[in-house]
Structure formats: structure tokens, C-alpha cells
Amino acid sequence: MAITGHVAVNPNEIPYGSKLYITSANNHFVYGYAIAADTGTGLLADIVDIDLFYDTYAESVLNGRGIVNIYVLE
């Protein structure tokens, strides 16, 4: 089940259960702490990609697609 604070990742790049901190390079956007908990076929390409889950569709639309820094904490 997708919940806020869980993100979908390519498990070949970021293992499930990894604790992450996600922000834009200029800190204009901060998703914050997250857990790598899911994946999807769109995330299995040769790039490091991540899907951020939000409580509402409106939040998801507001944040759209962008480049973020992903810090793997554990």
C-alpha cells in the first residue's frame, strides 16, 4: 500500500527498507525522510528514479516531476 513517507525505487539501485532523505539541490523542495518501500515497471530503467507518495492527488500535481537529491541514510 502506498503511503506518505514511503517511496518507490529501483531496488537494484536503492534497496527496499533503505532510510532516505530527499530534497532539491537548492532546498526549495523538501520531501524529507522516507523509506524505500515499493517499485514499479517505470522505475526499472537505467537511471536512478524515485516516485514520491503524497496524501492527496493535489499535492502530487503541485510537486510534479523534478530532479532531487536522494541521501541514503541507512
mmCIF file of the N, C-alpha and C atoms, coordinates in Angstrom:
data_MODEL
# 
_entry.id   MODEL 
# 
loop_
_atom_site.group_PDB 
_atom_site.id 
_atom_site.type_symbol 
_atom_site.label_atom_id 
_atom_site.label_alt_id 
_atom_site.label_comp_id 
_atom_site.label_asym_id 
_atom_site.label_entity_id 
_atom_site.label_seq_id 
_atom_site.pdbx_PDB_ins_code 
_atom_site.Cartn_x 
_atom_site.Cartn_y 
_atom_site.Cartn_z 
_atom_site.occupancy 
_atom_site.B_iso_or_equiv 
_atom_site.pdbx_formal_charge 
_atom_site.auth_seq_id 
_atom_site.auth_comp_id 
_atom_site.auth_asym_id 
_atom_site.auth_atom_id 
_atom_site.pdbx_PDB_model_num 
ATOM 1   N N  . MET A 1 1  ? 0.843  -1.181 0.000   1.00 0.00 ? 1  MET A N  1 
ATOM 2   C CA . MET A 1 1  ? 0.000  0.000  0.000   1.00 0.00 ? 1  MET A CA 1 
ATOM 3   C C  . MET A 1 1  ? 0.885  1.240  0.000   1.00 0.00 ? 1  MET A C  1 
ATOM 4   N N  . ALA A 1 2  ? 0.597  2.175  -0.856  1.00 0.00 ? 2  ALA A N  1 
ATOM 5   C CA . ALA A 1 2  ? 1.357  3.424  -0.943  1.00 0.00 ? 2  ALA A CA 1 
ATOM 6   C C  . ALA A 1 2  ? 0.887  4.387  0.143   1.00 0.00 ? 2  ALA A C  1 
ATOM 7   N N  . ILE A 1 3  ? 1.837  4.853  0.943   1.00 0.00 ? 3  ILE A N  1 
ATOM 8   C CA . ILE A 1 3  ? 1.520  5.834  1.978   1.00 0.00 ? 3  ILE A CA 1 
ATOM 9   C C  . ILE A 1 3  ? 2.577  6.927  1.971   1.00 0.00 ? 3  ILE A C  1 
ATOM 10  N N  . THR A 1 4  ? 2.213  8.090  2.472   1.00 0.00 ? 4  THR A N  1 
ATOM 11  C CA . THR A 1 4  ? 3.148  9.193  2.556   1.00 0.00 ? 4  THR A CA 1 
ATOM 12  C C  . THR A 1 4  ? 4.345  8.779  3.403   1.00 0.00 ? 4  THR A C  1 
ATOM 13  N N  . GLY A 1 5  ? 5.529  9.132  2.931   1.00 0.00 ? 5  GLY A N  1 
ATOM 14  C CA . GLY A 1 5  ? 6.747  8.750  3.631   1.00 0.00 ? 5  GLY A CA 1 
ATOM 15  C C  . GLY A 1 5  ? 7.385  7.500  3.070   1.00 0.00 ? 5  GLY A C  1 
ATOM 16  N N  . HIS A 1 6  ? 6.642  6.775  2.239   1.00 0.00 ? 6  HIS A N  1 
ATOM 17  C CA . HIS A 1 6  ? 7.199  5.630  1.523   1.00 0.00 ? 6  HIS A CA 1 
ATOM 18  C C  . HIS A 1 6  ? 7.408  6.066  0.084   1.00 0.00 ? 6  HIS A C  1 
ATOM 19  N N  . VAL A 1 7  ? 8.474  5.606  -0.523  1.00 0.00 ? 7  VAL A N  1 
ATOM 20  C CA . VAL A 1 7  ? 8.753  5.958  -1.911  1.00 0.00 ? 7  VAL A CA 1 
ATOM 21  C C  . VAL A 1 7  ? 9.025  4.703  -2.720  1.00 0.00 ? 7  VAL A C  1 
ATOM 22  N N  . ALA A 1 8  ? 8.738  4.789  -4.003  1.00 0.00 ? 8  ALA A N  1 
ATOM 23  C CA . ALA A 1 8  ? 9.019  3.688  -4.929  1.00 0.00 ? 8  ALA A CA 1 
ATOM 24  C C  . ALA A 1 8  ? 10.387 3.937  -5.549  1.00 0.00 ? 8  ALA A C  1 
ATOM 25  N N  . VAL A 1 9  ? 11.200 2.890  -5.607  1.00 0.00 ? 9  VAL A N  1 
ATOM 26  C CA . VAL A 1 9  ? 12.571 2.987  -6.097  1.00 0.00 ? 9  VAL A CA 1 
ATOM 27  C C  . VAL A 1 9  ? 12.888 1.826  -7.019  1.00 0.00 ? 9  VAL A C  1 
ATOM 28  N N  . ASN A 1 10 ? 14.004 1.913  -7.682  1.00 0.00 ? 10 ASN A N  1 
ATOM 29  C CA . ASN A 1 10 ? 14.563 0.766  -8.389  1.00 0.00 ? 10 ASN A CA 1 
ATOM 30  C C  . ASN A 1 10 ? 15.373 0.007  -7.337  1.00 0.00 ? 10 ASN A C  1 
ATOM 31  N N  . PRO A 1 11 ? 14.930 -1.177 -6.924  1.00 0.00 ? 11 PRO A N  1 
ATOM 32  C CA . PRO A 1 11 ? 15.620 -1.893 -5.847  1.00 0.00 ? 11 PRO A CA 1 
ATOM 33  C C  . PRO A 1 11 ? 17.032 -2.345 -6.218  1.00 0.00 ? 11 PRO A C  1 
ATOM 34  N N  . ASN A 1 12 ? 17.380 -2.299 -7.496  1.00 0.00 ? 12 ASN A N  1 
ATOM 35  C CA . ASN A 1 12 ? 18.756 -2.611 -7.892  1.00 0.00 ? 12 ASN A CA 1 
ATOM 36  C C  . ASN A 1 12 ? 19.699 -1.458 -7.559  1.00 0.00 ? 12 ASN A C  1 
ATOM 37  N N  . GLU A 1 13 ? 19.148 -0.270 -7.387  1.00 0.00 ? 13 GLU A N  1 
ATOM 38  C CA . GLU A 1 13 ? 19.935 0.925  -7.070  1.00 0.00 ? 13 GLU A CA 1 
ATOM 39  C C  . GLU A 1 13 ? 19.799 1.326  -5.603  1.00 0.00 ? 13 GLU A C  1 
ATOM 40  N N  . ILE A 1 14 ? 18.581 1.244  -5.081  1.00 0.00 ? 14 ILE A N  1 
ATOM 41  C CA . ILE A 1 14 ? 18.299 1.609  -3.687  1.00 0.00 ? 14 ILE A CA 1 
ATOM 42  C C  . ILE A 1 14 ? 17.516 0.450  -3.078  1.00 0.00 ? 14 ILE A C  1 
ATOM 43  N N  . PRO A 1 15 ? 18.112 -0.312 -2.174  1.00 0.00 ? 15 PRO A N  1 
ATOM 44  C CA . PRO A 1 15 ? 17.428 -1.481 -1.609  1.00 0.00 ? 15 PRO A CA 1 
ATOM 45  C C  . PRO A 1 15 ? 16.170 -1.109 -0.806  1.00 0.00 ? 15 PRO A C  1 
ATOM 46  N N  . TYR A 1 16 ? 15.164 -1.994 -0.872  1.00 0.00 ? 16 TYR A N  1 
ATOM 47  C CA . TYR A 1 16 ? 13.973 -1.818 -0.048  1.00 0.00 ? 16 TYR A CA 1 
ATOM 48  C C  . TYR A 1 16 ? 14.376 -1.684 1.408   1.00 0.00 ? 16 TYR A C  1 
ATOM 49  N N  . GLY A 1 17 ? 13.660 -0.847 2.125   1.00 0.00 ? 17 GLY A N  1 
ATOM 50  C CA . GLY A 1 17 ? 13.923 -0.648 3.544   1.00 0.00 ? 17 GLY A CA 1 
ATOM 51  C C  . GLY A 1 17 ? 14.952 0.433  3.817   1.00 0.00 ? 17 GLY A C  1 
ATOM 52  N N  . SER A 1 18 ? 15.619 0.929  2.765   1.00 0.00 ? 18 SER A N  1 
ATOM 53  C CA . SER A 1 18 ? 16.607 1.993  2.961   1.00 0.00 ? 18 SER A CA 1 
ATOM 54  C C  . SER A 1 18 ? 15.921 3.235  3.508   1.00 0.00 ? 18 SER A C  1 
ATOM 55  N N  . LYS A 1 19 ? 16.580 3.869  4.468   1.00 0.00 ? 19 LYS A N  1 
ATOM 56  C CA . LYS A 1 19 ? 16.085 5.139  5.005   1.00 0.00 ? 19 LYS A CA 1 
ATOM 57  C C  . LYS A 1 19 ? 16.722 6.252  4.190   1.00 0.00 ? 19 LYS A C  1 
ATOM 58  N N  . LEU A 1 20 ? 15.883 7.166  3.702   1.00 0.00 ? 20 LEU A N  1 
ATOM 59  C CA . LEU A 1 20 ? 16.325 8.192  2.772   1.00 0.00 ? 20 LEU A CA 1 
ATOM 60  C C  . LEU A 1 20 ? 15.965 9.581  3.286   1.00 0.00 ? 20 LEU A C  1 
ATOM 61  N N  . TYR A 1 21 ? 16.671 10.588 2.765   1.00 0.00 ? 21 TYR A N  1 
ATOM 62  C CA . TYR A 1 21 ? 16.286 11.987 2.939   1.00 0.00 ? 21 TYR A CA 1 
ATOM 63  C C  . TYR A 1 21 ? 16.288 12.592 1.544   1.00 0.00 ? 21 TYR A C  1 
ATOM 64  N N  . ILE A 1 22 ? 15.187 13.248 1.166   1.00 0.00 ? 22 ILE A N  1 
ATOM 65  C CA . ILE A 1 22 ? 15.008 13.710 -0.213  1.00 0.00 ? 22 ILE A CA 1 
ATOM 66  C C  . ILE A 1 22 ? 14.734 15.207 -0.223  1.00 0.00 ? 22 ILE A C  1 
ATOM 67  N N  . THR A 1 23 ? 15.530 15.928 -1.024  1.00 0.00 ? 23 THR A N  1 
ATOM 68  C CA . THR A 1 23 ? 15.390 17.372 -1.154  1.00 0.00 ? 23 THR A CA 1 
ATOM 69  C C  . THR A 1 23 ? 15.916 17.818 -2.514  1.00 0.00 ? 23 THR A C  1 
ATOM 70  N N  . SER A 1 24 ? 15.510 19.007 -2.955  1.00 0.00 ? 24 SER A N  1 
ATOM 71  C CA . SER A 1 24 ? 16.095 19.565 -4.178  1.00 0.00 ? 24 SER A CA 1 
ATOM 72  C C  . SER A 1 24 ? 17.470 20.130 -3.846  1.00 0.00 ? 24 SER A C  1 
ATOM 73  N N  . ALA A 1 25 ? 18.267 20.353 -4.869  1.00 0.00 ? 25 ALA A N  1 
ATOM 74  C CA . ALA A 1 25 ? 19.633 20.846 -4.663  1.00 0.00 ? 25 ALA A CA 1 
ATOM 75  C C  . ALA A 1 25 ? 19.647 22.190 -3.937  1.00 0.00 ? 25 ALA A C  1 
ATOM 76  N N  . ASN A 1 26 ? 18.643 23.037 -4.184  1.00 0.00 ? 26 ASN A N  1 
ATOM 77  C CA . ASN A 1 26 ? 18.609 24.357 -3.548  1.00 0.00 ? 26 ASN A CA 1 
ATOM 78  C C  . ASN A 1 26 ? 17.711 24.399 -2.307  1.00 0.00 ? 26 ASN A C  1 
ATOM 79  N N  . ASN A 1 27 ? 17.218 23.251 -1.868  1.00 0.00 ? 27 ASN A N  1 
ATOM 80  C CA . ASN A 1 27 ? 16.326 23.113 -0.708  1.00 0.00 ? 27 ASN A CA 1 
ATOM 81  C C  . ASN A 1 27 ? 15.002 23.849 -0.866  1.00 0.00 ? 27 ASN A C  1 
ATOM 82  N N  . HIS A 1 28 ? 14.664 24.245 -2.090  1.00 0.00 ? 28 HIS A N  1 
ATOM 83  C CA . HIS A 1 28 ? 13.361 24.865 -2.342  1.00 0.00 ? 28 HIS A CA 1 
ATOM 84  C C  . HIS A 1 28 ? 12.251 23.837 -2.108  1.00 0.00 ? 28 HIS A C  1 
ATOM 85  N N  . PHE A 1 29 ? 12.531 22.604 -2.440  1.00 0.00 ? 29 PHE A N  1 
ATOM 86  C CA . PHE A 1 29 ? 11.598 21.498 -2.236  1.00 0.00 ? 29 PHE A CA 1 
ATOM 87  C C  . PHE A 1 29 ? 12.223 20.510 -1.273  1.00 0.00 ? 29 PHE A C  1 
ATOM 88  N N  . VAL A 1 30 ? 11.515 20.168 -0.226  1.00 0.00 ? 30 VAL A N  1 
ATOM 89  C CA . VAL A 1 30 ? 11.993 19.159 0.722   1.00 0.00 ? 30 VAL A CA 1 
ATOM 90  C C  . VAL A 1 30 ? 10.879 18.149 0.938   1.00 0.00 ? 30 VAL A C  1 
ATOM 91  N N  . TYR A 1 31 ? 11.103 16.912 0.494   1.00 0.00 ? 31 TYR A N  1 
ATOM 92  C CA . TYR A 1 31 ? 10.169 15.818 0.804   1.00 0.00 ? 31 TYR A CA 1 
ATOM 93  C C  . TYR A 1 31 ? 10.456 15.318 2.215   1.00 0.00 ? 31 TYR A C  1 
ATOM 94  N N  . GLY A 1 32 ? 11.724 15.303 2.569   1.00 0.00 ? 32 GLY A N  1 
ATOM 95  C CA . GLY A 1 32 ? 12.112 14.899 3.918   1.00 0.00 ? 32 GLY A CA 1 
ATOM 96  C C  . GLY A 1 32 ? 12.493 13.434 3.993   1.00 0.00 ? 32 GLY A C  1 
ATOM 97  N N  . TYR A 1 33 ? 12.245 12.857 5.165   1.00 0.00 ? 33 TYR A N  1 
ATOM 98  C CA . TYR A 1 33 ? 12.623 11.469 5.414   1.00 0.00 ? 33 TYR A CA 1 
ATOM 99  C C  . TYR A 1 33 ? 11.631 10.528 4.747   1.00 0.00 ? 33 TYR A C  1 
ATOM 100 N N  . ALA A 1 34 ? 12.153 9.419  4.244   1.00 0.00 ? 34 ALA A N  1 
ATOM 101 C CA . ALA A 1 34 ? 11.313 8.449  3.555   1.00 0.00 ? 34 ALA A CA 1 
ATOM 102 C C  . ALA A 1 34 ? 11.932 7.060  3.678   1.00 0.00 ? 34 ALA A C  1 
ATOM 103 N N  . ILE A 1 35 ? 11.119 6.062  3.382   1.00 0.00 ? 35 ILE A N  1 
ATOM 104 C CA . ILE A 1 35 ? 11.548 4.665  3.365   1.00 0.00 ? 35 ILE A CA 1 
ATOM 105 C C  . ILE A 1 35 ? 11.339 4.124  1.948   1.00 0.00 ? 35 ILE A C  1 
ATOM 106 N N  . ALA A 1 36 ? 12.346 3.468  1.394   1.00 0.00 ? 36 ALA A N  1 
ATOM 107 C CA . ALA A 1 36 ? 12.228 2.800  0.097   1.00 0.00 ? 36 ALA A CA 1 
ATOM 108 C C  . ALA A 1 36 ? 11.365 1.560  0.291   1.00 0.00 ? 36 ALA A C  1 
ATOM 109 N N  . ALA A 1 37 ? 10.145 1.593  -0.236  1.00 0.00 ? 37 ALA A N  1 
ATOM 110 C CA . ALA A 1 37 ? 9.196  0.540  0.109   1.00 0.00 ? 37 ALA A CA 1 
ATOM 111 C C  . ALA A 1 37 ? 8.478  -0.111 -1.064  1.00 0.00 ? 37 ALA A C  1 
ATOM 112 N N  . ASP A 1 38 ? 8.668  0.380  -2.274  1.00 0.00 ? 38 ASP A N  1 
ATOM 113 C CA . ASP A 1 38 ? 7.872  -0.123 -3.389  1.00 0.00 ? 38 ASP A CA 1 
ATOM 114 C C  . ASP A 1 38 ? 8.659  0.090  -4.678  1.00 0.00 ? 38 ASP A C  1 
ATOM 115 N N  . THR A 1 39 ? 8.149  -0.457 -5.772  1.00 0.00 ? 39 THR A N  1 
ATOM 116 C CA . THR A 1 39 ? 8.739  -0.218 -7.085  1.00 0.00 ? 39 THR A CA 1 
ATOM 117 C C  . THR A 1 39 ? 7.640  -0.270 -8.131  1.00 0.00 ? 39 THR A C  1 
ATOM 118 N N  . GLY A 1 40 ? 8.000  -0.017 -9.359  1.00 0.00 ? 40 GLY A N  1 
ATOM 119 C CA . GLY A 1 40 ? 7.072  -0.104 -10.477 1.00 0.00 ? 40 GLY A CA 1 
ATOM 120 C C  . GLY A 1 40 ? 7.876  -0.323 -11.738 1.00 0.00 ? 40 GLY A C  1 
ATOM 121 N N  . THR A 1 41 ? 7.231  -0.774 -12.792 1.00 0.00 ? 41 THR A N  1 
ATOM 122 C CA . THR A 1 41 ? 7.972  -1.069 -14.019 1.00 0.00 ? 41 THR A CA 1 
ATOM 123 C C  . THR A 1 41 ? 8.644  0.166  -14.589 1.00 0.00 ? 41 THR A C  1 
ATOM 124 N N  . GLY A 1 42 ? 8.091  1.356  -14.353 1.00 0.00 ? 42 GLY A N  1 
ATOM 125 C CA . GLY A 1 42 ? 8.697  2.589  -14.834 1.00 0.00 ? 42 GLY A CA 1 
ATOM 126 C C  . GLY A 1 42 ? 9.983  2.931  -14.130 1.00 0.00 ? 42 GLY A C  1 
ATOM 127 N N  . LEU A 1 43 ? 10.268 2.276  -13.023 1.00 0.00 ? 43 LEU A N  1 
ATOM 128 C CA . LEU A 1 43 ? 11.463 2.567  -12.235 1.00 0.00 ? 43 LEU A CA 1 
ATOM 129 C C  . LEU A 1 43 ? 12.591 1.586  -12.502 1.00 0.00 ? 43 LEU A C  1 
ATOM 130 N N  . LEU A 1 44 ? 12.442 0.741  -13.477 1.00 0.00 ? 44 LEU A N  1 
ATOM 131 C CA . LEU A 1 44 ? 13.452 -0.276 -13.728 1.00 0.00 ? 44 LEU A CA 1 
ATOM 132 C C  . LEU A 1 44 ? 14.343 0.056  -14.917 1.00 0.00 ? 44 LEU A C  1 
ATOM 133 N N  . ALA A 1 45 ? 14.362 1.310  -15.351 1.00 0.00 ? 45 ALA A N  1 
ATOM 134 C CA . ALA A 1 45 ? 15.223 1.740  -16.456 1.00 0.00 ? 45 ALA A CA 1 
ATOM 135 C C  . ALA A 1 45 ? 16.661 1.874  -15.950 1.00 0.00 ? 45 ALA A C  1 
ATOM 136 N N  . ASP A 1 46 ? 17.539 2.362  -16.808 1.00 0.00 ? 46 ASP A N  1 
ATOM 137 C CA . ASP A 1 46 ? 18.952 2.502  -16.452 1.00 0.00 ? 46 ASP A CA 1 
ATOM 138 C C  . ASP A 1 46 ? 19.271 3.801  -15.740 1.00 0.00 ? 46 ASP A C  1 
ATOM 139 N N  . ILE A 1 47 ? 18.269 4.476  -15.200 1.00 0.00 ? 47 ILE A N  1 
ATOM 140 C CA . ILE A 1 47 ? 18.504 5.698  -14.451 1.00 0.00 ? 47 ILE A CA 1 
ATOM 141 C C  . ILE A 1 47 ? 18.019 5.504  -13.022 1.00 0.00 ? 47 ILE A C  1 
ATOM 142 N N  . VAL A 1 48 ? 18.541 6.281  -12.109 1.00 0.00 ? 48 VAL A N  1 
ATOM 143 C CA . VAL A 1 48 ? 18.049 6.234  -10.730 1.00 0.00 ? 48 VAL A CA 1 
ATOM 144 C C  . VAL A 1 48 ? 16.838 7.141  -10.684 1.00 0.00 ? 48 VAL A C  1 
ATOM 145 N N  . ASP A 1 49 ? 15.706 6.561  -10.394 1.00 0.00 ? 49 ASP A N  1 
ATOM 146 C CA . ASP A 1 49 ? 14.444 7.272  -10.387 1.00 0.00 ? 49 ASP A CA 1 
ATOM 147 C C  . ASP A 1 49 ? 13.729 6.943  -9.092  1.00 0.00 ? 49 ASP A C  1 
ATOM 148 N N  . ILE A 1 50 ? 12.834 7.818  -8.675  1.00 0.00 ? 50 ILE A N  1 
ATOM 149 C CA . ILE A 1 50 ? 12.118 7.610  -7.419  1.00 0.00 ? 50 ILE A CA 1 
ATOM 150 C C  . ILE A 1 50 ? 10.722 8.198  -7.565  1.00 0.00 ? 50 ILE A C  1 
ATOM 151 N N  . ASP A 1 51 ? 9.712  7.519  -7.045  1.00 0.00 ? 51 ASP A N  1 
ATOM 152 C CA . ASP A 1 51 ? 8.349  8.037  -7.010  1.00 0.00 ? 51 ASP A CA 1 
ATOM 153 C C  . ASP A 1 51 ? 8.038  8.420  -5.569  1.00 0.00 ? 51 ASP A C  1 
ATOM 154 N N  . LEU A 1 52 ? 7.602  9.665  -5.375  1.00 0.00 ? 52 LEU A N  1 
ATOM 155 C CA . LEU A 1 52 ? 7.250  10.152 -4.043  1.00 0.00 ? 52 LEU A CA 1 
ATOM 156 C C  . LEU A 1 52 ? 5.744  10.047 -3.869  1.00 0.00 ? 52 LEU A C  1 
ATOM 157 N N  . PHE A 1 53 ? 5.307  9.485  -2.743  1.00 0.00 ? 53 PHE A N  1 
ATOM 158 C CA . PHE A 1 53 ? 3.882  9.354  -2.465  1.00 0.00 ? 53 PHE A CA 1 
ATOM 159 C C  . PHE A 1 53 ? 3.413  10.528 -1.615  1.00 0.00 ? 53 PHE A C  1 
ATOM 160 N N  . TYR A 1 54 ? 2.197  10.988 -1.891  1.00 0.00 ? 54 TYR A N  1 
ATOM 161 C CA . TYR A 1 54 ? 1.584  12.085 -1.149  1.00 0.00 ? 54 TYR A CA 1 
ATOM 162 C C  . TYR A 1 54 ? 0.214  11.663 -0.652  1.00 0.00 ? 54 TYR A C  1 
ATOM 163 N N  . ASP A 1 55 ? -0.303 12.392 0.334   1.00 0.00 ? 55 ASP A N  1 
ATOM 164 C CA . ASP A 1 55 ? -1.628 12.099 0.874   1.00 0.00 ? 55 ASP A CA 1 
ATOM 165 C C  . ASP A 1 55 ? -2.729 12.365 -0.142  1.00 0.00 ? 55 ASP A C  1 
ATOM 166 N N  . THR A 1 56 ? -2.526 13.372 -1.000  1.00 0.00 ? 56 THR A N  1 
ATOM 167 C CA . THR A 1 56 ? -3.581 13.741 -1.934  1.00 0.00 ? 56 THR A CA 1 
ATOM 168 C C  . THR A 1 56 ? -3.043 13.848 -3.356  1.00 0.00 ? 56 THR A C  1 
ATOM 169 N N  . TYR A 1 57 ? -3.953 13.744 -4.300  1.00 0.00 ? 57 TYR A N  1 
ATOM 170 C CA . TYR A 1 57 ? -3.611 13.922 -5.705  1.00 0.00 ? 57 TYR A CA 1 
ATOM 171 C C  . TYR A 1 57 ? -3.135 15.354 -5.945  1.00 0.00 ? 57 TYR A C  1 
ATOM 172 N N  . ALA A 1 58 ? -3.767 16.307 -5.293  1.00 0.00 ? 58 ALA A N  1 
ATOM 173 C CA . ALA A 1 58 ? -3.403 17.725 -5.460  1.00 0.00 ? 58 ALA A CA 1 
ATOM 174 C C  . ALA A 1 58 ? -1.942 17.962 -5.078  1.00 0.00 ? 58 ALA A C  1 
ATOM 175 N N  . GLU A 1 59 ? -1.478 17.370 -3.969  1.00 0.00 ? 59 GLU A N  1 
ATOM 176 C CA . GLU A 1 59 ? -0.076 17.517 -3.570  1.00 0.00 ? 59 GLU A CA 1 
ATOM 177 C C  . GLU A 1 59 ? 0.848  16.935 -4.629  1.00 0.00 ? 59 GLU A C  1 
ATOM 178 N N  . SER A 1 60 ? 0.472  15.806 -5.164  1.00 0.00 ? 60 SER A N  1 
ATOM 179 C CA . SER A 1 60 ? 1.274  15.157 -6.192  1.00 0.00 ? 60 SER A CA 1 
ATOM 180 C C  . SER A 1 60 ? 1.392  16.037 -7.429  1.00 0.00 ? 60 SER A C  1 
ATOM 181 N N  . VAL A 1 61 ? 0.292  16.631 -7.853  1.00 0.00 ? 61 VAL A N  1 
ATOM 182 C CA . VAL A 1 61 ? 0.284  17.501 -9.028  1.00 0.00 ? 61 VAL A CA 1 
ATOM 183 C C  . VAL A 1 61 ? 1.120  18.747 -8.773  1.00 0.00 ? 61 VAL A C  1 
ATOM 184 N N  . LEU A 1 62 ? 1.031  19.315 -7.583  1.00 0.00 ? 62 LEU A N  1 
ATOM 185 C CA . LEU A 1 62 ? 1.795  20.521 -7.260  1.00 0.00 ? 62 LEU A CA 1 
ATOM 186 C C  . LEU A 1 62 ? 3.301  20.281 -7.345  1.00 0.00 ? 62 LEU A C  1 
ATOM 187 N N  . ASN A 1 63 ? 3.732  19.105 -6.976  1.00 0.00 ? 63 ASN A N  1 
ATOM 188 C CA . ASN A 1 63 ? 5.167  18.835 -6.944  1.00 0.00 ? 63 ASN A CA 1 
ATOM 189 C C  . ASN A 1 63 ? 5.679  18.248 -8.248  1.00 0.00 ? 63 ASN A C  1 
ATOM 190 N N  . GLY A 1 64 ? 4.823  17.627 -9.031  1.00 0.00 ? 64 GLY A N  1 
ATOM 191 C CA . GLY A 1 64 ? 5.192  17.156 -10.366 1.00 0.00 ? 64 GLY A CA 1 
ATOM 192 C C  . GLY A 1 64 ? 6.493  16.389 -10.442 1.00 0.00 ? 64 GLY A C  1 
ATOM 193 N N  . ARG A 1 65 ? 7.162  16.554 -11.578 1.00 0.00 ? 65 ARG A N  1 
ATOM 194 C CA . ARG A 1 65 ? 8.414  15.832 -11.830 1.00 0.00 ? 65 ARG A CA 1 
ATOM 195 C C  . ARG A 1 65 ? 9.586  16.788 -11.668 1.00 0.00 ? 65 ARG A C  1 
ATOM 196 N N  . GLY A 1 66 ? 10.647 16.318 -11.066 1.00 0.00 ? 66 GLY A N  1 
ATOM 197 C CA . GLY A 1 66 ? 11.812 17.175 -10.891 1.00 0.00 ? 66 GLY A CA 1 
ATOM 198 C C  . GLY A 1 66 ? 13.040 16.376 -10.523 1.00 0.00 ? 66 GLY A C  1 
ATOM 199 N N  . ILE A 1 67 ? 14.140 17.062 -10.449 1.00 0.00 ? 67 ILE A N  1 
ATOM 200 C CA . ILE A 1 67 ? 15.406 16.447 -10.054 1.00 0.00 ? 67 ILE A CA 1 
ATOM 201 C C  . ILE A 1 67 ? 15.603 16.701 -8.567  1.00 0.00 ? 67 ILE A C  1 
ATOM 202 N N  . VAL A 1 68 ? 15.881 15.644 -7.836  1.00 0.00 ? 68 VAL A N  1 
ATOM 203 C CA . VAL A 1 68 ? 16.083 15.759 -6.391  1.00 0.00 ? 68 VAL A CA 1 
ATOM 204 C C  . VAL A 1 68 ? 17.381 15.075 -5.989  1.00 0.00 ? 68 VAL A C  1 
ATOM 205 N N  . ASN A 1 69 ? 17.866 15.459 -4.826  1.00 0.00 ? 69 ASN A N  1 
ATOM 206 C CA . ASN A 1 69 ? 18.987 14.748 -4.206  1.00 0.00 ? 69 ASN A CA 1 
ATOM 207 C C  . ASN A 1 69 ? 18.401 13.684 -3.291  1.00 0.00 ? 69 ASN A C  1 
ATOM 208 N N  . ILE A 1 70 ? 18.941 12.485 -3.404  1.00 0.00 ? 70 ILE A N  1 
ATOM 209 C CA . ILE A 1 70 ? 18.492 11.370 -2.563  1.00 0.00 ? 70 ILE A CA 1 
ATOM 210 C C  . ILE A 1 70 ? 19.682 10.972 -1.693  1.00 0.00 ? 70 ILE A C  1 
ATOM 211 N N  . TYR A 1 71 ? 19.527 11.170 -0.402  1.00 0.00 ? 71 TYR A N  1 
ATOM 212 C CA . TYR A 1 71 ? 20.572 10.785 0.540   1.00 0.00 ? 71 TYR A CA 1 
ATOM 213 C C  . TYR A 1 71 ? 20.164 9.474  1.194   1.00 0.00 ? 71 TYR A C  1 
ATOM 214 N N  . VAL A 1 72 ? 20.976 8.450  1.020   1.00 0.00 ? 72 VAL A N  1 
ATOM 215 C CA . VAL A 1 72 ? 20.696 7.162  1.643   1.00 0.00 ? 72 VAL A CA 1 
ATOM 216 C C  . VAL A 1 72 ? 21.332 7.202  3.034   1.00 0.00 ? 72 VAL A C  1 
ATOM 217 N N  . LEU A 1 73 ? 20.475 7.164  4.060   1.00 0.00 ? 73 LEU A N  1 
ATOM 218 C CA . LEU A 1 73 ? 20.937 7.279  5.440   1.00 0.00 ? 73 LEU A CA 1 
ATOM 219 C C  . LEU A 1 73 ? 21.311 5.927  6.023   1.00 0.00 ? 73 LEU A C  1 
ATOM 220 N N  . GLU A 1 74 ? 20.553 4.915  5.691   1.00 0.00 ? 74 GLU A N  1 
ATOM 221 C CA . GLU A 1 74 ? 20.817 3.539  6.163   1.00 0.00 ? 74 GLU A CA 1 
ATOM 222 C C  . GLU A 1 74 ? 20.370 2.564  5.097   1.00 0.00 ? 74 GLU A C  1 
# 
